[in-house]
């Protein structure tokens, strides 16, 4: 690994994410947020010969989330703590929905396991009941699909065993 490049990027990304556009809005933060899921997909679905297969998806997600919520975390210590914690929750909730939809859409693939690790690091707002209901709905659908798949696999394995005996 090239330590020099790593150091440069460690300094560049926080600056880039916090750079405000001409309207004094967090334009670059929005760009980085929009890139998160495509980057997570690239890492999760990387082939064995890809350099991305060696990336720890949990550490990567934690790094990007820290970039997206860093300003909010700083202001959390100030008077704006209610708004800033809402911002942190919003970033995590957006990622949680994206990850859950990705898992549901690709249930047949073992490549979704890294997304489960990403889910484990996300924090959702316990007071946001509509979103919690949506999470429960999505997780319930995913669990039902996993159970059906497991049941079908069990049925096939017993049929295969009977065919080998007979």
Residue frames as a rotation matrix with the C-alpha (Angstrom) as fourth column:
UNK 1
0.578 0.816 0.000 0.00
0.816 -0.578 0.000 0.00
0.000 0.000 -1.000 0.00
UNK 2
-0.301 -0.648 0.700 1.13
0.609 -0.695 -0.382 3.50
0.734 0.311 0.604 -0.72
UNK 3
-0.094 0.222 -0.970 1.13
0.973 -0.186 -0.137 5.31
-0.211 -0.957 -0.199 2.63
UNK 4
-0.891 -0.292 -0.347 1.73
0.225 -0.949 0.221 8.70
-0.393 0.119 0.912 1.02
UNK 5
-0.712 0.695 0.103 -1.45
-0.040 -0.186 0.982 8.46
0.701 0.695 0.160 -1.08
UNK 6
-0.038 0.701 -0.712 -3.39
0.829 0.420 0.369 7.31
0.558 -0.577 -0.597 1.97
UNK 7
-0.402 -0.198 -0.894 -2.24
0.776 -0.591 -0.219 10.36
-0.485 -0.782 0.392 3.94
UNK 8
-0.997 0.040 -0.064 -3.13
-0.069 -0.824 0.562 12.74
-0.031 0.565 0.825 1.12
UNK 9
-0.434 0.894 -0.115 -6.61
0.156 0.200 0.967 11.26
0.887 0.402 -0.226 0.76
UNK 10
-0.090 0.363 -0.928 -7.13
0.977 0.214 -0.011 11.36
0.194 -0.907 -0.374 4.53
UNK 11
-0.636 -0.164 -0.754 -6.57
0.398 -0.907 -0.139 15.10
-0.661 -0.389 0.642 4.38
UNK 12
-0.978 0.207 -0.017 -8.39
-0.113 -0.462 0.880 15.70
0.174 0.863 0.475 1.09
UNK 13
-0.476 0.861 -0.179 -11.75
0.547 0.450 0.706 14.05
0.688 0.238 -0.685 1.77
UNK 14
-0.079 0.489 -0.868 -12.66
0.943 -0.245 -0.224 15.88
-0.323 -0.837 -0.442 4.99
UNK 15
-0.670 -0.209 -0.712 -11.79
0.057 -0.971 0.232 19.19
-0.740 0.115 0.663 3.35
UNK 16
-0.957 0.285 -0.044 -13.68
-0.052 -0.020 0.998 18.32
0.284 0.958 0.034 0.17
UNK 17
-0.358 0.871 -0.336 -16.81
0.824 0.464 0.325 17.17
0.439 -0.160 -0.884 1.98
UNK 18
0.060 0.365 -0.929 -16.98
0.850 -0.507 -0.144 20.32
-0.523 -0.781 -0.341 4.11
UNK 19
-0.923 -0.380 -0.062 -16.32
0.273 -0.760 0.590 22.73
-0.271 0.527 0.805 1.23
UNK 20
-0.001 0.967 -0.255 -19.38
0.339 -0.240 -0.910 24.88
-0.941 -0.087 -0.327 0.68
UNK 21
-0.236 -0.009 0.972 -20.62
0.972 -0.025 0.236 25.75
0.022 1.000 0.015 -2.80
UNK 22
-0.806 -0.164 0.568 -21.50
0.289 -0.947 0.137 29.27
0.516 0.275 0.811 -3.99
UNK 23
0.143 0.935 0.325 -24.87
-0.157 -0.302 0.940 29.12
0.977 -0.185 0.104 -2.17
UNK 24
-0.473 -0.451 0.757 -23.06
-0.819 -0.091 -0.566 28.29
0.325 -0.888 -0.327 1.10
UNK 25
0.697 0.669 0.258 -24.64
-0.713 0.685 0.148 24.84
-0.077 -0.287 0.955 1.05
UNK 26
-0.077 -0.717 0.693 -22.92
-0.530 0.618 0.581 21.52
-0.845 -0.323 -0.427 1.53
UNK 27
0.569 0.342 -0.748 -22.86
-0.818 0.146 -0.556 20.65
-0.081 0.928 0.363 -2.18
UNK 28
-0.283 -0.770 -0.572 -19.87
-0.739 0.555 -0.382 18.35
0.612 0.314 -0.726 -1.92
UNK 29
-0.711 0.131 0.691 -21.40
-0.526 0.553 -0.646 16.55
-0.467 -0.822 -0.324 1.05
UNK 30
0.381 0.924 0.035 -24.40
-0.594 0.273 -0.756 15.74
-0.708 0.268 0.653 -1.14
UNK 31
0.383 -0.323 -0.865 -22.10
-0.833 0.284 -0.475 14.47
0.399 0.903 -0.160 -3.90
UNK 32
-0.720 -0.693 0.031 -20.25
-0.619 0.622 -0.479 12.18
0.312 -0.364 -0.877 -1.51
UNK 33
-0.388 0.671 0.632 -23.56
-0.508 0.416 -0.754 10.95
-0.769 -0.613 0.179 -0.04
UNK 34
0.604 0.650 -0.461 -24.81
-0.723 0.202 -0.661 10.16
-0.337 0.733 0.592 -3.55
UNK 35
0.082 -0.685 -0.724 -21.64
-0.780 0.409 -0.475 8.16
0.621 0.603 -0.500 -4.24
UNK 36
-0.333 -0.294 0.896 -21.84
-0.894 0.400 -0.201 6.04
-0.299 -0.868 -0.396 -1.10
UNK 37
0.461 0.586 0.667 -24.13
-0.382 0.809 -0.446 3.25
-0.801 -0.049 0.597 -2.34
UNK 38
0.896 -0.188 -0.401 -22.41
-0.337 0.300 -0.893 2.85
0.288 0.935 0.206 -5.73
UNK 39
-0.100 -0.987 0.124 -19.08
-0.828 0.013 -0.561 2.59
0.552 -0.159 -0.819 -3.87
UNK 40
-0.183 0.104 0.978 -20.50
-0.784 0.585 -0.209 0.07
-0.593 -0.805 -0.026 -1.39
UNK 41
0.845 0.519 0.127 -21.81
-0.312 0.672 -0.672 -1.99
-0.434 0.528 0.730 -4.32
UNK 42
0.553 -0.714 -0.429 -18.40
-0.576 0.044 -0.816 -1.87
0.602 0.699 -0.387 -6.02
UNK 43
-0.436 -0.733 0.522 -16.72
-0.884 0.240 -0.401 -3.19
0.168 -0.636 -0.753 -2.87
UNK 44
0.002 0.520 0.854 -19.39
-0.661 0.641 -0.389 -5.78
-0.750 -0.564 0.346 -2.04
UNK 45
0.866 0.440 0.238 -19.63
-0.105 0.624 -0.774 -7.21
-0.490 0.645 0.586 -5.55
UNK 46
0.255 -0.855 -0.452 -15.90
-0.956 -0.292 0.011 -7.05
-0.142 0.429 -0.892 -6.36
UNK 47
0.841 -0.039 -0.540 -14.50
-0.180 0.921 -0.346 -10.13
0.511 0.389 0.767 -8.03
UNK 48
0.853 -0.505 -0.131 -11.70
0.396 0.462 0.794 -12.05
-0.340 -0.729 0.594 -6.37
UNK 49
0.007 -0.909 0.417 -9.10
1.000 0.003 -0.011 -10.58
0.009 0.417 0.909 -8.73
UNK 50
0.459 0.229 0.859 -10.22
0.324 -0.943 0.078 -6.98
0.827 0.242 -0.506 -8.11
UNK 51
-0.688 -0.725 0.039 -8.24
0.264 -0.300 -0.917 -4.78
0.676 -0.621 0.397 -5.71
UNK 52
-0.283 0.674 0.682 -11.60
-0.751 -0.598 0.280 -3.80
0.597 -0.433 0.675 -4.19
UNK 53
0.474 0.490 -0.732 -12.13
0.003 0.830 0.558 -7.31
0.881 -0.266 0.391 -2.82
UNK 54
-0.287 -0.682 -0.673 -9.55
0.759 0.267 -0.594 -6.48
0.584 -0.681 0.441 -0.11
UNK 55
-0.625 0.119 0.772 -11.41
-0.324 -0.939 -0.117 -3.40
0.711 -0.323 0.625 1.11
UNK 56
-0.793 0.395 -0.463 -13.03
0.604 0.418 -0.678 -3.79
-0.075 -0.818 -0.571 4.52
UNK 57
-0.333 0.737 0.588 -16.56
0.478 -0.406 0.779 -2.60
0.813 0.540 -0.217 3.72
UNK 58
0.555 0.536 -0.636 -17.37
0.809 -0.173 0.561 -1.83
0.191 -0.826 -0.530 7.36
UNK 59
-0.153 -0.700 -0.697 -14.33
0.715 -0.566 0.411 0.42
-0.682 -0.435 0.587 7.78
UNK 60
-0.845 -0.123 0.521 -15.01
0.502 -0.519 0.692 2.06
0.185 0.846 0.500 4.43
UNK 61
0.070 0.965 0.253 -18.65
0.602 -0.243 0.761 2.75
0.795 0.099 -0.598 5.32
UNK 62
0.499 0.066 -0.864 -17.67
0.838 -0.292 0.462 4.06
-0.222 -0.954 -0.201 8.75
UNK 63
-0.577 -0.783 -0.232 -15.14
0.653 -0.613 0.444 6.42
-0.490 0.105 0.866 7.16
UNK 64
-0.719 0.354 0.598 -17.61
0.385 -0.514 0.767 7.84
0.579 0.781 0.234 4.63
UNK 65
0.377 0.899 -0.221 -20.35
0.688 -0.112 0.717 8.14
0.621 -0.423 -0.661 7.28
UNK 66
0.151 -0.388 -0.909 -17.93
0.856 -0.408 0.317 9.97
-0.493 -0.827 0.270 9.56
UNK 67
-0.872 -0.449 0.196 -17.19
0.480 -0.704 0.524 12.40
-0.098 0.550 0.829 6.72
UNK 68
-0.417 0.795 0.440 -20.88
0.371 -0.293 0.881 12.96
0.830 0.531 -0.173 6.09
UNK 69
0.628 0.727 -0.277 -21.74
0.511 -0.117 0.851 13.47
0.587 -0.676 -0.445 9.75
UNK 70
-0.280 -0.862 -0.423 -18.54
0.910 -0.098 -0.402 15.10
0.305 -0.498 0.812 11.05
UNK 71
-0.763 0.029 0.645 -19.87
-0.037 -0.999 0.001 18.68
0.645 -0.023 0.764 10.97
UNK 72
0.307 0.948 0.084 -23.06
-0.290 0.009 0.957 17.50
0.906 -0.318 0.278 12.64
UNK 73
0.443 -0.206 -0.873 -21.08
0.747 0.623 0.232 15.74
0.496 -0.754 0.430 15.31
UNK 74
-0.684 -0.729 0.039 -19.04
0.612 -0.602 -0.513 18.88
0.397 -0.327 0.858 15.99
UNK 75
-0.579 0.520 0.628 -22.16
-0.432 -0.849 0.304 21.00
0.692 -0.096 0.716 16.33
UNK 76
0.258 0.651 -0.714 -23.70
0.324 0.638 0.698 18.30
0.910 -0.412 -0.046 18.52
UNK 77
-0.299 -0.475 -0.828 -21.57
0.940 0.003 -0.341 19.71
0.164 -0.880 0.446 21.30
UNK 78
-0.983 -0.039 0.178 -22.95
0.030 -0.998 -0.051 23.16
0.180 -0.045 0.983 20.66
UNK 79
-0.606 0.796 -0.001 -26.44
-0.438 -0.334 -0.835 24.60
-0.664 -0.505 0.551 21.07
UNK 80
-0.053 0.595 -0.802 -27.70
-0.997 0.013 0.076 23.06
0.056 0.804 0.593 17.83
UNK 81
-0.808 -0.424 0.409 -27.55
-0.480 0.876 -0.039 19.53
-0.342 -0.228 -0.911 19.20
UNK 82
0.018 0.880 0.474 -31.16
-0.071 0.474 -0.877 18.65
-0.997 -0.018 0.071 18.34
UNK 83
0.748 0.251 -0.614 -30.77
-0.579 -0.207 -0.789 19.63
-0.325 0.946 -0.010 14.68
UNK 84
-0.139 -0.902 -0.409 -27.32
-0.983 0.177 -0.056 18.07
0.123 0.394 -0.911 14.36
UNK 85
-0.675 -0.061 0.735 -28.38
-0.313 0.926 -0.210 14.73
-0.668 -0.372 -0.645 15.83
UNK 86
0.470 0.873 0.129 -31.31
-0.121 0.209 -0.970 14.76
-0.875 0.440 0.204 13.41
UNK 87
0.498 -0.375 -0.782 -28.82
-0.867 -0.234 -0.440 15.28
-0.018 0.897 -0.442 10.56
UNK 88
-0.635 -0.752 0.180 -26.71
-0.758 0.650 0.041 12.33
-0.148 -0.110 -0.983 11.74
UNK 89
-0.303 0.615 0.728 -29.81
-0.041 0.754 -0.655 10.16
-0.952 -0.229 -0.203 12.00
UNK 90
0.644 0.615 -0.454 -30.96
-0.443 -0.184 -0.878 11.27
-0.624 0.767 0.154 8.54
UNK 91
-0.024 -0.742 -0.670 -27.68
-0.990 0.110 -0.087 10.24
0.138 0.661 -0.738 6.90
UNK 92
-0.847 -0.312 0.431 -27.74
-0.424 0.885 -0.191 6.87
-0.322 -0.345 -0.882 8.65
UNK 93
-0.028 0.924 0.381 -31.44
-0.088 0.377 -0.922 6.34
-0.996 -0.059 0.071 7.89
UNK 94
0.543 0.182 -0.820 -30.94
-0.788 -0.227 -0.572 7.09
-0.290 0.957 0.021 4.19
UNK 95
-0.448 -0.788 -0.423 -28.10
-0.856 0.515 -0.052 4.58
0.258 0.338 -0.905 4.04
UNK 96
-0.697 0.228 0.680 -30.11
-0.285 0.782 -0.554 2.02
-0.658 -0.580 -0.480 6.03
UNK 97
0.432 0.901 -0.036 -32.99
-0.344 0.128 -0.930 2.17
-0.834 0.414 0.365 3.55
UNK 98
0.367 -0.363 -0.857 -30.60
-0.923 -0.030 -0.383 1.89
0.113 0.931 -0.346 0.59
UNK 99
-0.710 -0.700 0.072 -28.84
-0.701 0.694 -0.161 -1.09
0.063 -0.165 -0.984 2.16
UNK 100
-0.391 0.643 0.659 -32.09
-0.209 0.635 -0.744 -2.85
-0.897 -0.428 -0.114 3.04
UNK 101
0.655 0.622 -0.429 -33.39
-0.534 -0.021 -0.846 -2.41
-0.535 0.782 0.318 -0.51
UNK 102
-0.018 -0.757 -0.653 -30.08
-0.959 0.198 -0.202 -3.72
0.282 0.623 -0.730 -1.87
UNK 103
-0.807 -0.247 0.536 -30.29
-0.463 0.827 -0.317 -6.79
-0.365 -0.505 -0.782 0.35
UNK 104
0.044 0.927 0.373 -33.90
-0.205 0.373 -0.905 -7.44
-0.978 -0.037 0.206 -0.63
UNK 105
0.630 0.221 -0.744 -33.17
-0.727 -0.168 -0.666 -7.04
-0.272 0.961 0.055 -4.33
UNK 106
0.051 -0.740 -0.670 -30.25
-0.770 0.399 -0.498 -9.47
0.636 0.541 -0.550 -4.27
UNK 107
0.438 0.224 0.871 -31.36
-0.842 0.442 0.310 -12.18
-0.315 -0.869 0.382 -1.88
UNK 108
1.000 0.004 -0.002 -30.05
-0.004 0.922 -0.387 -14.93
0.000 0.387 0.922 -4.16
UNK 109
0.421 -0.904 0.081 -26.48
0.018 -0.081 -0.997 -13.71
0.907 0.421 -0.018 -3.89
UNK 110
0.479 -0.356 -0.802 -23.99
0.872 0.297 0.389 -14.32
0.100 -0.886 0.453 -1.11
UNK 111
-0.471 -0.710 0.523 -22.49
0.682 -0.669 -0.295 -10.94
0.560 0.218 0.799 -2.02
UNK 112
0.311 0.653 0.691 -25.13
-0.021 -0.722 0.692 -9.25
0.950 -0.229 -0.211 0.15
UNK 113
0.499 -0.140 -0.855 -23.41
0.816 0.410 0.408 -10.37
0.293 -0.901 0.319 3.36
UNK 114
-0.646 -0.762 -0.046 -21.14
0.734 -0.603 -0.312 -7.28
0.210 -0.235 0.949 3.41
UNK 115
-0.392 0.587 0.709 -24.26
-0.126 -0.797 0.590 -5.11
0.911 0.141 0.387 3.33
UNK 116
0.626 0.588 -0.511 -25.44
0.386 0.336 0.859 -6.82
0.677 -0.736 -0.017 6.51
UNK 117
-0.109 -0.758 -0.643 -22.20
0.993 -0.060 -0.099 -5.69
0.036 -0.649 0.760 8.16
UNK 118
-0.802 -0.130 0.583 -22.90
0.233 -0.967 0.104 -2.13
0.550 0.219 0.806 7.05
UNK 119
0.212 0.964 0.158 -26.38
0.041 -0.170 0.985 -2.31
0.976 -0.202 -0.076 8.61
UNK 120
0.411 -0.066 -0.909 -24.79
0.835 0.427 0.347 -3.17
0.365 -0.902 0.231 11.94
UNK 121
-0.585 -0.733 -0.346 -22.94
0.809 -0.553 -0.197 0.17
-0.047 -0.395 0.918 12.15
UNK 122
-0.549 0.434 0.714 -25.92
0.172 -0.777 0.605 2.41
0.818 0.455 0.352 11.36
UNK 123
-0.832 0.311 -0.460 -27.86
0.432 -0.158 -0.888 4.35
-0.349 -0.937 -0.002 13.98
UNK 124
-0.422 0.764 0.488 -31.52
0.476 -0.272 0.837 5.12
0.772 0.586 -0.249 13.48
UNK 125
-0.740 0.223 0.634 -33.65
-0.527 -0.778 -0.341 7.62
0.418 -0.587 0.694 15.33
UNK 126
-0.870 0.406 -0.280 -35.72
0.488 0.794 -0.362 5.73
0.075 -0.451 -0.889 17.91
UNK 127
-0.459 0.717 -0.524 -38.27
0.107 -0.541 -0.834 8.57
-0.882 -0.439 0.172 17.90
UNK 128
-0.541 0.230 -0.809 -38.94
-0.815 -0.382 0.437 8.37
-0.208 0.895 0.394 14.15
UNK 129
-0.239 0.528 0.815 -41.81
-0.241 0.781 -0.576 5.87
-0.941 -0.334 -0.059 14.29
UNK 130
0.759 0.540 -0.363 -42.78
-0.486 0.100 -0.868 6.05
-0.433 0.835 0.338 10.57
UNK 131
0.157 -0.777 -0.610 -39.25
-0.885 0.163 -0.435 5.08
0.437 0.608 -0.663 9.52
UNK 132
-0.654 -0.360 0.665 -39.04
-0.669 0.686 -0.286 2.38
-0.353 -0.632 -0.690 12.18
UNK 133
0.289 0.833 0.472 -42.25
-0.306 0.548 -0.779 0.88
-0.907 0.081 0.413 10.81
UNK 134
0.758 -0.063 -0.649 -40.75
-0.649 0.024 -0.761 0.95
0.063 0.998 -0.023 7.30
UNK 135
-0.359 -0.933 -0.022 -37.57
-0.906 0.354 -0.234 -0.76
0.226 -0.064 -0.972 8.56
UNK 136
-0.437 0.253 0.863 -39.63
-0.462 0.760 -0.457 -3.46
-0.772 -0.599 -0.215 10.26
UNK 137
0.678 0.730 -0.085 -41.63
-0.397 0.267 -0.878 -3.97
-0.619 0.629 0.470 7.08
UNK 138
0.465 -0.588 -0.662 -38.49
-0.797 0.048 -0.602 -4.32
0.386 0.807 -0.447 4.95
UNK 139
-0.598 -0.715 0.362 -36.73
-0.802 0.524 -0.288 -6.58
0.016 -0.462 -0.887 7.44
UNK 140
-0.040 0.686 0.726 -39.88
-0.441 0.640 -0.629 -8.71
-0.897 -0.345 0.277 7.71
UNK 141
0.842 0.321 -0.433 -39.98
-0.511 0.218 -0.832 -9.15
-0.173 0.922 0.348 3.91
UNK 142
0.019 -0.924 -0.381 -36.29
-0.866 0.176 -0.469 -10.06
0.500 0.339 -0.797 3.87
UNK 143
-0.587 -0.212 0.781 -36.73
-0.693 0.631 -0.349 -12.61
-0.419 -0.746 -0.518 6.68
UNK 144
0.439 0.813 0.382 -39.67
-0.390 0.555 -0.734 -14.22
-0.809 0.173 0.561 4.88
UNK 145
0.724 -0.230 -0.650 -37.61
-0.640 0.127 -0.758 -14.50
0.256 0.965 -0.055 1.70
UNK 146
-0.393 -0.914 0.106 -34.72
-0.872 0.334 -0.357 -16.07
0.291 -0.233 -0.928 3.63
UNK 147
-0.327 0.345 0.880 -37.07
-0.546 0.691 -0.474 -18.59
-0.772 -0.635 -0.038 5.26
UNK 148
0.764 0.636 -0.103 -38.65
-0.425 0.377 -0.823 -19.50
-0.485 0.673 0.558 1.90
UNK 149
0.374 -0.719 -0.586 -35.23
-0.778 0.100 -0.620 -19.92
0.504 0.687 -0.523 0.34
UNK 150
-0.586 -0.589 0.557 -34.06
-0.807 0.489 -0.332 -22.06
-0.077 -0.644 -0.762 3.27
UNK 151
0.108 0.733 0.672 -37.23
-0.456 0.637 -0.622 -24.18
-0.883 -0.239 0.403 3.02
UNK 152
0.858 0.193 -0.476 -36.74
-0.511 0.228 -0.829 -24.67
-0.051 0.955 0.294 -0.74
UNK 153
-0.053 -0.961 -0.270 -33.10
-0.858 0.182 -0.480 -25.62
0.511 0.206 -0.835 -0.24
UNK 154
-0.508 -0.056 0.860 -34.06
-0.679 0.640 -0.360 -28.14
-0.530 -0.766 -0.363 2.45
UNK 155
0.541 0.805 0.242 -36.67
-0.407 0.502 -0.763 -29.62
-0.736 0.315 0.599 0.13
UNK 156
0.672 -0.360 -0.648 -34.16
-0.653 0.125 -0.747 -29.96
0.350 0.925 -0.151 -2.69
UNK 157
-0.397 -0.901 0.174 -31.53
-0.881 0.322 -0.347 -31.56
0.257 -0.291 -0.922 -0.48
UNK 158
-0.258 0.367 0.894 -34.00
-0.499 0.742 -0.448 -34.18
-0.828 -0.561 -0.008 0.81
UNK 159
0.822 0.540 -0.183 -35.15
-0.404 0.325 -0.855 -34.90
-0.402 0.777 0.485 -2.78
UNK 160
0.300 -0.815 -0.496 -31.52
-0.816 0.051 -0.576 -35.28
0.495 0.577 -0.650 -3.85
UNK 161
-0.558 -0.492 0.668 -30.83
-0.798 0.539 -0.269 -37.65
-0.228 -0.683 -0.694 -0.94
UNK 162
0.252 0.738 0.627 -33.88
-0.365 0.672 -0.644 -39.77
-0.896 -0.066 0.438 -1.86
UNK 163
0.845 0.061 -0.532 -32.80
-0.535 0.124 -0.836 -39.89
0.015 0.990 0.137 -5.49
UNK 164
-0.131 -0.976 -0.173 -29.31
-0.892 0.192 -0.408 -41.10
0.432 0.100 -0.896 -4.51
UNK 165
-0.496 0.010 0.869 -30.75
-0.623 0.692 -0.363 -43.82
-0.605 -0.721 -0.337 -2.25
UNK 166
0.393 0.842 0.369 -33.27
-0.272 0.490 -0.828 -45.02
-0.878 0.226 0.421 -4.79
